[in-house]
Amino acid sequence: MRLSIIVPVYNEEDTLEDAITKLRSVKFDDSIKTEYIIVDDGSIDSSPEIIDRIHGDNVYKLRLSKNSGKGSAVRAGIEHATGDFVIIYDADLEYDASEIPTLLNAAVEGGFDAVLGARVFGSHSAHSFWYVLGNRITTLFVNIIFNSYLSDIHTCYKLVNKDILDNINFKCNGFNFDTELVCNILKLGIRPYEIPISYKARSKLQGKKLTWLDGIYSLTTALGVRIGIL
């Protein structure tokens, strides 16, 4: 079993080195082989220099020529991934890297093609009421139009079978890629399995990049996938 961990990076000099250290210290079962695909999305801080100092036989580094959005970075990572499963790990320390094996075990033991780490069930902090409300609204909208019952479509922790990803024609480059991914999975008739995870939100001063517009893009993306124009 091989797991590809994609790390999209954009101006994360304050947390990047610590995040990668925590990620690479995670203990997996001996039967699991991991590869780390670090994708720099045109950072203009010292992130590229930090990435250059990261070495390892199972570490692969990509650099996009200009900032194009998280979705663009993840898509580039997926193209280079060779794992049986793929998971996204943001370099902002909001998520606990040690929980990744739990998601993989759930997929393997339960026979699931997609496992989501749901923040609403686990221990978490929230950036603001409006972020939580926006998450709830967009998740509810997706549940309605796809007749599903998910708790958190915007979680970073989406572990998906690579064969499934290879059969999706992704088009979104921004944060709405998260919505596009989940909606395409649902459209294929796959019902993701959710497990609780912890979450430590950061503020805008700490580098939070989401805005209310991303919520609008998420809604339009979900509708676009549902009616077949995305």
Beta strands, then each sheet from edge to edge (+ up, - down):
strand 1: 2-9
strand 2: 33-40
strand 3: 59-63
strand 4: 85-88
strand 5: 114-118
strand 6: 158-161
strand 7: 193-196
sheet 1: 3+ 2+ 1+ 4+ 6- 5+ 7+
end
